[in-house]
Amino acid sequence: MSVKQIKLALRPYDQFNPLIIGAAEVPGYKVDVDFRSPLSDDFTGGFHAREISFNRYVLARAKGDDTLVGLPAFVLRGFRHRNYIVHRSSPITQLDELAEARIGTNSWSDTGTMWARAALREAGVDLSGVHWVIGNLDETVKVKPPTPLDVPPPENSKRLAEDENLLEGLRKGTLDAVTTAFVPNSIYEDDGEFRRLIPDFRQAEVAYHERTGVYPAFHIVAVHRSLAETSPELVLALYEALVKSWQLWWAKTKNYGDASPWAIEEAETLVKQFPDDLMPFGTKSPSHRHMLASMCVEQLEQKLVAKAADPEALFAKFNQIAAA
């Protein structure tokens, strides 16, 4: 029997390393993972599927663009309270202290940034009163280049010049806080120049999850609609491979827990506190459905779209393929 190749662009997350090394097998298919390819919706170069921004995918759906077919494989998830940083001398320790603050970010349309603003809103901060500043994080981490699916920041936001950056703004006191996907290394130093805005960010995120029921998803895997229509069996094989990879990782985590001294305790936390969110797949879980609905509402509340996307339609094509 001939083996069909599936070329996938996906970052080397721990839970998908079994797929990268070929341990997550699907009969009749071989998934070739390019884990060095940048996050993009560019399917040139022979890619059948890619990891993409979930926020941009939902933005496209809200505007009626169904070029891509998303797989309900939430390959990157997390909370964003931890991604607010301040200068070490700052007195700010809670998100609700950022009302009318000067906040910097190096991307407006990233999914993580959208969820970071959602955390602000949930804390009672009126986003229209925030003074947003867009620019390079520092000399090496530049502002994210725009994509066709990006939305413009508010009219009253400020764009930094190329020779300016957000961390310098924290140093000079022209910014109160910065939210960014990858925090500077000094965050991990006891006497570093910058610190996380919320010292006990884990407790803040636990409380947020208890109040909202939302475990945010950042990235999904998607294919072109033409591929989904002509080769639905390939789409299902890819999805099965992703699920198998996660299952292998989960079994290893429970049995060995060698990633950190408390990895096994973290596994038990997932089981106890995130029972419906444990596996990052599918749209049947009440928690996943709630997260999807919350995301669509959040985009509307943040004025990213004129009309909210239909959460039921986000993965309708995939669910149709799976049902058939």
C-alpha positions in Angstrom: 0.0 0.0 0.0 1.4 3.4 -1.0 1.9 5.9 1.8 0.6 9.4 1.4 2.6 12.3 2.7 1.1 15.1 4.7 3.3 18.2 5.1 2.4 20.2 8.2 3.9 23.4 9.7 3.8 23.1 13.4 6.0 24.4 16.3 7.8 21.7 18.3 5.4 21.7 21.3 6.1 18.9 23.7 2.7 17.3 23.2 3.4 17.0 19.4 7.0 15.7 19.6 5.7 12.1 19.2 4.3 13.3 15.8 7.5 15.0 14.9 9.7 11.9 15.6 7.2 9.6 13.8 5.8 7.8 16.8 2.2 8.9 16.2 1.4 6.7 13.2 -1.7 6.7 11.1 -2.0 3.8 8.6 -1.5 4.9 5.0 -0.1 8.3 5.9 3.2 9.9 7.0 3.1 13.3 8.5 6.1 15.4 7.7 6.3 18.2 10.3 8.3 21.3 9.6 8.7 22.8 13.0 11.1 25.5 11.9 8.6 27.3 9.6 7.3 30.6 11.0 3.7 31.0 12.0 1.9 32.0 8.9 -1.2 31.3 6.7 1.0 30.9 3.6 0.4 27.5 2.2 2.9 27.7 -0.6 5.9 25.3 -0.5 3.8 22.2 -0.6 2.1 22.5 2.8 -1.1 20.7 3.3 -1.8 22.1 6.7 -0.4 24.8 9.0 -0.6 26.0 12.6 -2.3 29.4 12.4 -3.5 32.2 14.6 -6.9 31.4 16.0 -7.9 35.0 16.4 -7.2 35.8 12.7 -9.1 32.6 11.7 -12.2 33.7 13.6 -11.8 37.3 12.3 -11.9 35.9 8.8 -15.0 33.9 9.5 -16.7 37.0 11.0 -16.1 38.7 7.7 -17.4 35.9 5.6 -14.0 34.5 4.5 -14.1 30.7 4.6 -10.9 30.1 2.6 -9.4 28.0 5.4 -11.0 25.1 7.1 -10.0 24.8 10.8 -9.4 21.6 12.6 -10.6 21.7 16.2 -7.1 21.0 17.4 -6.1 23.7 19.9 -2.4 23.2 19.7 -1.5 26.2 21.8 -3.5 27.3 24.9 -2.9 29.4 28.0 -3.7 32.4 30.1 -2.4 35.9 29.6 -2.3 37.5 33.0 1.3 36.3 33.2 2.2 38.2 30.0 1.8 41.7 31.5 5.1 43.1 32.6 6.2 46.3 34.3 9.4 47.9 35.5 10.6 46.4 38.8 10.0 49.8 40.5 6.4 49.9 39.4 3.8 49.9 42.3 1.2 48.1 40.0 0.3 44.6 41.0 -3.2 44.1 39.7 -4.8 44.4 36.2 -7.6 46.6 37.5 -4.9 49.3 38.2 -4.4 49.7 34.5 -7.5 51.8 33.9 -6.5 54.7 31.7 -2.9 53.4 31.7 -0.3 53.5 28.9 0.1 50.0 27.7 2.4 48.8 25.0 2.2 45.7 22.8 4.1 44.5 19.7 1.0 43.1 18.0 -2.6 44.1 18.0 -4.2 41.2 16.2 -2.4 38.2 17.8 -4.7 35.8 19.6 -2.7 36.1 22.8 -3.0 39.9 22.7 -6.7 39.6 22.2 -7.0 37.4 25.3 -4.8 39.7 27.2 -7.3 42.5 26.5 -10.1 40.2 27.5 -8.4 39.7 30.8 -8.3 43.5 31.2 -12.0 43.8 30.4 -12.8 41.0 32.9 -10.9 42.9 35.5 -13.2 45.9 35.0 -10.9 48.0 32.8 -12.6 50.0 30.1 -10.4 49.4 27.0 -11.5 52.7 25.4 -9.8 54.5 28.2 -6.4 52.7 27.8 -3.7 54.6 25.9 -2.3 51.9 23.6 1.2 52.0 22.2 2.3 49.7 19.3 6.0 49.1 18.6 9.1 46.9 18.8 9.5 45.1 22.1 13.2 45.8 22.2 16.2 46.0 19.8 15.8 42.4 18.7 12.0 41.5 19.0 10.3 43.7 16.4 6.7 44.6 16.0 4.7 41.8 14.3 4.4 42.4 10.5 0.8 42.9 9.5 -1.2 40.3 7.7 -4.3 40.8 5.4 -6.5 39.6 8.4 -5.1 42.1 10.9 -7.4 44.8 12.2 -6.1 48.3 13.0 -5.6 49.4 16.5 -7.8 52.2 18.0 -7.5 55.6 16.4 -6.1 57.1 19.6 -3.2 54.5 19.8 0.4 55.6 19.2 2.9 53.9 16.9 6.5 54.0 18.0 9.3 55.0 15.7 11.7 52.3 14.5 14.4 53.5 16.8 12.1 53.3 19.9 10.9 50.3 21.8 8.5 49.3 24.5 11.0 48.2 27.1 12.7 51.5 26.9 9.3 53.0 27.5 9.0 51.1 30.8 12.5 52.2 31.7 11.7 55.9 31.1 8.3 55.7 32.7 6.5 56.7 29.5 4.7 53.3 29.6 2.9 51.8 32.6 2.9 48.2 31.4 3.6 46.0 28.3 1.8 42.9 27.2 3.8 40.5 24.9 3.9 36.9 23.9 7.5 36.3 24.9 8.7 38.2 28.0 12.3 39.4 28.4 14.8 37.2 30.1 15.1 39.6 33.1 11.7 38.4 34.2 13.4 35.1 35.3 16.1 36.9 37.3 15.5 37.6 41.0 16.8 41.2 40.6 15.8 41.6 36.9 15.0 45.0 35.5 11.4 44.0 34.7 8.9 41.8 36.5 5.5 40.3 35.9 2.8 42.8 36.7 0.9 40.2 38.9 3.4 38.5 41.2 1.1 35.5 41.9 -0.1 35.2 38.3 -1.1 31.6 38.8 -3.7 32.4 41.4 -5.0 35.3 39.3 -5.4 32.9 36.3 -7.1 30.2 38.5 -9.6 32.8 39.7 -10.2 34.0 36.1 -10.9 30.5 35.0 -13.2 29.9 38.0 -15.1 33.1 37.2 -15.3 32.8 33.4 -14.9 29.1 32.6 -12.6 30.0 29.8 -9.3 28.3 29.0 -8.1 30.4 26.0 -6.9 28.8 22.8 -4.3 30.7 20.8 -3.5 28.6 17.7 -5.2 25.9 15.7 -4.3 23.8 12.7 -6.0 24.6 9.3 -6.1 23.4 5.7 -7.3 25.1 2.5 -11.0 24.5 1.8 -10.0 23.0 -1.6 -8.0 20.3 0.1 -10.8 19.6 2.6 -13.2 19.1 -0.3 -11.0 17.0 -2.5 -9.2 15.0 0.2 -11.3 14.8 3.3 -9.6 11.5 4.3 -6.3 13.3 4.5 -7.8 15.9 6.8 -9.1 13.2 9.1 -5.8 11.4 9.0 -4.0 14.5 10.1 -6.5 15.1 12.9 -6.1 11.5 14.1 -2.3 11.9 14.1 -2.5 15.0 16.2 -4.8 13.3 18.7 -2.5 10.2 18.8 0.5 12.4 19.4 -1.2 14.2 22.3 -2.2 10.8 23.8 1.3 9.5 23.7 2.6 12.7 25.3 -0.1 12.5 28.0 0.8 8.9 28.9 4.5 9.8 29.1 3.7 12.8 31.3 1.6 10.7 33.8 4.1 7.9 33.9 7.4 9.8 34.0 6.8 13.4 34.8 10.4 14.3 34.0 9.9 17.8 32.5 10.0 19.4 36.0 10.0 18.2 39.6 6.3 18.8 39.9 5.1 17.7 36.4 3.0 14.9 37.7 1.3 17.3 40.1 0.6 19.5 37.2 -1.0 16.6 35.3 -3.3 16.0 38.3 -4.2 19.7 38.3 -5.3 19.3 34.7 -7.5 16.4 35.5 -9.1 18.0 38.5 -9.5 21.6 37.4 -9.8 21.2 33.6 -11.8 18.0 33.1 -13.6 19.2 30.0 -10.6 21.0 28.7 -8.0 18.2 29.2 -7.7 17.1 25.6 -7.3 20.1 23.3 -9.5 18.7 20.6 -13.1 18.8 19.3 -16.1 20.9 19.8 -18.3 18.6 21.8 -16.8 19.6 25.2 -19.0 22.1 27.0 -15.9 24.0 28.0 -14.6 24.2 24.4 -18.0 25.4 23.2 -18.0 28.0 25.9 -14.5 29.2 24.9 -15.5 29.5 21.3 -18.6 31.5 22.1 -16.7 33.7 24.4 -14.0 34.4 21.8 -16.6 35.5 19.2 -18.3 37.8 21.8 -14.9 39.2 22.8 -13.9 40.1 19.3 -17.2 42.1 19.0 -16.8 43.8 22.4 -13.2 44.8 21.5 -14.5 46.3 18.2 -12.4 43.9 16.1 -15.4 43.0 14.0 -18.7 44.6 13.0 -20.6 41.4 13.5 -19.5 38.5 15.7 -18.7 35.2 14.1 -21.0 32.2 14.6 -19.2 29.8 17.0 -21.2 26.9 15.6 -19.8 27.6 12.1 -16.1 27.8 13.0 -15.5 24.1 12.6 -18.7 23.1 10.8 -16.8 21.9 7.7 -14.5 19.7 9.7 -17.4 18.3 11.8 -19.2 17.6 8.5 -16.2 15.6 7.2 -15.9 13.7 10.5 -19.6 12.8 10.6 -19.5 11.6 7.0 
